[in-house]
């Protein structure tokens, strides 16, 4: 098989992996911000932020890897998507700026501390929403002619993209609440447990809605799932998703197994991600750009891939190490006041 | 509205804001590694107090650098999509290697550096500090390679207007890269050096934190005495390299409009008011022949003049010309201050030289100003090209309407004003407070039960400072 055939496939996998890593890792940090209004007081919010303070920066770096990986491997798709979704991307980036600096500013702010509590909450909420909108607009497809985007400033606005925007907000909130079950005890953990069950329900409904809607957006999705007996091959995906949701519902209130809800939520997200990819493949920008059409030349994809193969395991290695350094519960009255 | 002009303003705005933070944290992370090393070697508490003090400043600056950097990595697509599409195969992998070799390294070890004091053995903590410092330098390597390639592109072939790489070695080690890398890295270290010296001068003027301030002032003096002359040399070599590859940029820096008759020699223009329209200088003050001697190292040498190119191929001369003079003036002032401090030190009067302390205090932001001026010189000086000689800036812009770009520019200005206004205020306040004896360590327990304690002393005093 020539390089030009399989390199784009490998790169689709690499970028998919990067995006999934970003979604689950920054997802739970953004979820903490979305859940910030449920904190009893400033001290509880300190606690929530402290569970992520040493690792948020590394988590956010996966977004940069996704963006830059797209530029390197699929420059045409990078150029098309970002300029077409100009406004959602802008608003997501600005929200991320406020969310990020809130971590550093809040503990140093003095009388303006409240401001950065709000920046954390609203920044996280808006980042999540706009990421969902970007996802929805991408899956739905955008008006492209001869490789150029021909829609307007607001063509991403649709019922479907609003639905995915809301879905991602609740999905991240679920990641955040199960992370808190893992990392905290006492009142805050109880709050997180109480929030988890309704969130499981809401996220399952959103997943169902998106899954039901997708085949009607695009006939290819319909064919992929429901022709040639494909459904039987693919049915483990929705079946496992459903099982995971049930397991989550039960695990949410089970005392003593504090890691299980978070792990199940990770599976939940991974399955949802697989479902989406099955709908999109082999397009990067449905329905106009396949991964082969959007690809950089093999000289670039190959060079960068060599770097990924050598360096990504190293990155994953020290990332795991840093999570181990900061393992365990964060207790009230302690904190990272650096 | 003109989407091209607005996109240029927006890119200039976000990149100028962004560059200030890495420029500071590159040097600061090495400074922190030095402080921690001194503490481990001497067990002198002053070093440890200084470490924790500068660590807080570092955390805030680094955070602002990270968030403004994420904006940068998406700007190419949102506003410069034609550039991204055509050159992505070259620049994407360079930035990709930056993420894989530097960004993850910095971000992950930063967490341990900030919060791991009680969680990892002290040698491992020191290693984390070193990894963060190493990450900032590796990041400088890749980003300047990418930037230099846009100035002096090579190692590629054009396929339907798209840049395809034929040799990665030639792309990465393009002709202007070594010079730019050295010049920018030294600039970043000097920026930090003058902040440290400036803070020391400030404390000595106030009569506070005298012992740490004396140490910082001495270290800043030694560093500046070695590195400022090196930087002037590096700048000169970088300039000669630019004469070779981008002669019009140097002509704009020198205000050199007309080709002179053979044997006349090029003057060094000290001051003038360049007039792009009439293609000449007004109110010119110049030293005969010196320009040729500096740029060509010969008595009657001259470089290609601005009149050798059509008006459409010229950079905006006045901003390049002024920014260059500002950068050079700061370089000379840095050298003078370093030498004066060295002399006073030898006389044993460094601690009582009140005037010098004031000079250091006033020079605190000088590195930032010099970096921005240098940045304007090199980036405006290569206009109208975004990839020199190959792709014009005007062709590279996205097909996004002027109104959209005006809106985004407004949002960026507003958001950055709030975020970086507060951020700078917090940094200044922490600097004003200074290192406390027995600076409290960042607390890192969690997992084991330890008694609850109120906010640390550092935060408490900041609260008071805010009221």
Interface residues (C-beta under 8 A of the other chain):
Chain A: X50 X53 X54 X55 X57 X58 X60 X61 X63 X64 X65 X67 X68 X69 X70 X71 X72 X73 X75 X76 X78 X79 X80 X81 X82 X83 X86 X87 X89 X90 X91 X93 X94 X96 X97 X98 X100 X101 X103 X104 X105 X107 X108 X109 X110 X111 X112 X115 X148 X149 X153 X296 X297 X299 X300 X303 X304 X307 X308 X311 X312 X315 X318 X319 X322 X325 X326 X327 X328 X329 X330 X331 X332 X333 X334 X335 X336 X337 X338
Chain B: X55 X56 X59 X60 X62 X63 X64 X66 X67 X68 X69 X70 X71 X73 X74 X76 X77 X78 X79 X81 X82 X84 X85 X86 X87 X88 X89 X90 X91 X92 X93 X95 X96 X97 X98 X99 X100 X101 X103 X104 X105 X107 X108 X109 X110 X111 X112 X114 X115 X116 X119 X120 X159 X164 X165 X166 X168 X398 X399 X400 X401 X403 X404 X407 X408 X411 X412 X415 X416 X419 X422 X423 X426 X430 X440 X442 X443 X444 X445 X446 X447 X448 X449 X450 X451 X452 X453 X455 X456 X458 X459 X462 X463 X464 X465 X466 X467
